[in-house]
């Protein structure tokens, strides 16, 4: 489980990058800033997934996992109950209950990847590696 954070960064990076790019190319009618946020998050995740160290990928997963969990939870708490928990963040983002649930699920997966990734110095040696 030493590289699970890198794998999560790779998968997340590809999905977010392609989704964000596709929204710009095909002119999806979602919030422009929301698409930009996913595009940039995808680029950052791709960097940590393919070029970063396992500990850097773990740090990304821990930070972004907590961030997404917090953002989703805030959306549910702050969203207007009369409008499907619609949360307007300033004038740049409009997030509904589906977005909040997505952010909570995604945050849980990313955070788990960070928690389950062993740090570089804590790897256990096997019997064959021990010197007698």
URMOUR-V647104 format. One record per residue. N is the residue number from 1. RES is the residue in one small letter. PHI is phi in whole degrees, -180 to 180 (999 if undefined). OMEGA is omega in degrees with one decimal (* if undefined). BURIAL is b if it has 24 or more other C-alpha atoms within 12 Angstrom, else e. Layout:
# URMOUR-V647104
n->{N | N}
res->{RES | RES}
phi->{PHI | PHI}
omega->{OMEGA | OMEGA}
burial->{BURIAL | BURIAL}
This chain:
# URMOUR-V647104
n->{1 | 2 | 3 | 4 | 5 | 6 | 7 | 8 | 9 | 10 | 11 | 12 | 13 | 14 | 15 | 16 | 17 | 18 | 19 | 20 | 21 | 22 | 23 | 24 | 25 | 26 | 27 | 28 | 29 | 30 | 31 | 32 | 33 | 34 | 35 | 36 | 37 | 38 | 39 | 40 | 41 | 42 | 43 | 44 | 45 | 46 | 47 | 48 | 49 | 50 | 51 | 52 | 53 | 54 | 55 | 56 | 57 | 58 | 59 | 60 | 61 | 62 | 63 | 64 | 65 | 66 | 67 | 68 | 69 | 70 | 71 | 72 | 73 | 74 | 75 | 76 | 77 | 78 | 79 | 80 | 81 | 82 | 83 | 84 | 85 | 86 | 87 | 88 | 89 | 90 | 91 | 92 | 93 | 94 | 95 | 96 | 97 | 98 | 99 | 100 | 101 | 102 | 103 | 104 | 105 | 106 | 107 | 108 | 109 | 110 | 111 | 112 | 113 | 114 | 115 | 116 | 117 | 118 | 119 | 120 | 121 | 122 | 123 | 124 | 125 | 126 | 127 | 128 | 129 | 130 | 131 | 132}
res->{x | x | x | x | x | x | x | x | x | x | x | x | x | x | x | x | x | x | x | x | x | x | x | x | x | x | x | x | x | x | x | x | x | x | x | x | x | x | x | x | x | x | x | x | x | x | x | x | x | x | x | x | x | x | x | x | x | x | x | x | x | x | x | x | x | x | x | x | x | x | x | x | x | x | x | x | x | x | x | x | x | x | x | x | x | x | x | x | x | x | x | x | x | x | x | x | x | x | x | x | x | x | x | x | x | x | x | x | x | x | x | x | x | x | x | x | x | x | x | x | x | x | x | x | x | x | x | x | x | x | x | x}
phi->{999 | -71 | -120 | -62 | -65 | -65 | -65 | -63 | -63 | -65 | -66 | -60 | -61 | -63 | -62 | -69 | -62 | -66 | -63 | -64 | -64 | -60 | -64 | -72 | -67 | -93 | 64 | -57 | -86 | -94 | -63 | -61 | -67 | -64 | -63 | -62 | -61 | -67 | -62 | -67 | -59 | -62 | -63 | -64 | -63 | -61 | -60 | -68 | -72 | -108 | -111 | -81 | -77 | -58 | -71 | -68 | -64 | -63 | -61 | -59 | -63 | -66 | -68 | -73 | -63 | -64 | -62 | -66 | -61 | -64 | -63 | -65 | -66 | -62 | -62 | -67 | -71 | -95 | -68 | -74 | -63 | -78 | -127 | 56 | 59 | -61 | -123 | -97 | -92 | 60 | -112 | -107 | -129 | -125 | -119 | -105 | -57 | -60 | -63 | -64 | -64 | -58 | -65 | -68 | -63 | -63 | -61 | -64 | -65 | -65 | -62 | -60 | -61 | -70 | -68 | -80 | -85 | -72 | -74 | -57 | -85 | -105 | -75 | -86 | -88 | -91 | -58 | -69 | -89 | -74 | -95 | -90}
omega->{-176.7 | -175.3 | -177.7 | 179.3 | 178.2 | 178.8 | 178.2 | 177.5 | 179.7 | -179.0 | 179.5 | -179.3 | 179.8 | -178.4 | -178.8 | 179.9 | -179.1 | 179.0 | 179.9 | 179.4 | 178.9 | 179.1 | 178.3 | -176.4 | -175.9 | 174.7 | 178.6 | -174.3 | 176.2 | 178.7 | -179.0 | -179.4 | 177.8 | 176.7 | 178.9 | 178.7 | 178.3 | 178.4 | -179.4 | 176.5 | 177.6 | 178.6 | 179.7 | 179.6 | 177.2 | 178.2 | -178.5 | -179.7 | -175.3 | -175.8 | -177.0 | 177.1 | 176.0 | 180.0 | 176.1 | 177.1 | 177.5 | 178.1 | 176.4 | -178.1 | 179.6 | -177.4 | -177.5 | 176.1 | 177.5 | 179.8 | 180.0 | 176.6 | 179.8 | -178.6 | 178.4 | 179.1 | 177.0 | 179.2 | 178.2 | -178.7 | -173.5 | -177.7 | -178.6 | -178.3 | 179.8 | -176.6 | 177.7 | 178.8 | 178.3 | -179.9 | 177.3 | -179.6 | -173.8 | 176.7 | -173.8 | -178.5 | 172.5 | -175.4 | -179.5 | -179.1 | 177.9 | 176.6 | -178.0 | 179.2 | 177.2 | -179.4 | 178.6 | 178.8 | 179.9 | 178.5 | 178.8 | -180.0 | -179.1 | 179.8 | 177.5 | 177.0 | 177.7 | -178.9 | -176.3 | 178.9 | 178.4 | 174.2 | -175.8 | -175.3 | -174.0 | -179.5 | -178.5 | 177.4 | 176.7 | -179.7 | -177.0 | -179.4 | -177.8 | 177.7 | -177.9 | *}
burial->{e | b | b | b | b | b | b | b | b | b | b | b | b | b | e | b | b | b | b | b | b | e | e | e | e | e | e | e | e | e | e | e | e | b | b | b | b | b | b | b | b | b | b | b | b | b | b | b | b | b | e | e | e | b | b | b | b | b | b | b | b | b | b | b | b | b | e | b | b | b | b | b | b | b | b | b | e | e | b | e | e | e | e | e | b | b | b | e | e | e | e | e | e | b | b | b | b | e | b | b | b | e | b | b | e | b | b | b | b | b | b | b | b | b | b | b | b | b | e | e | e | e | e | e | e | e | e | e | e | e | e | e}
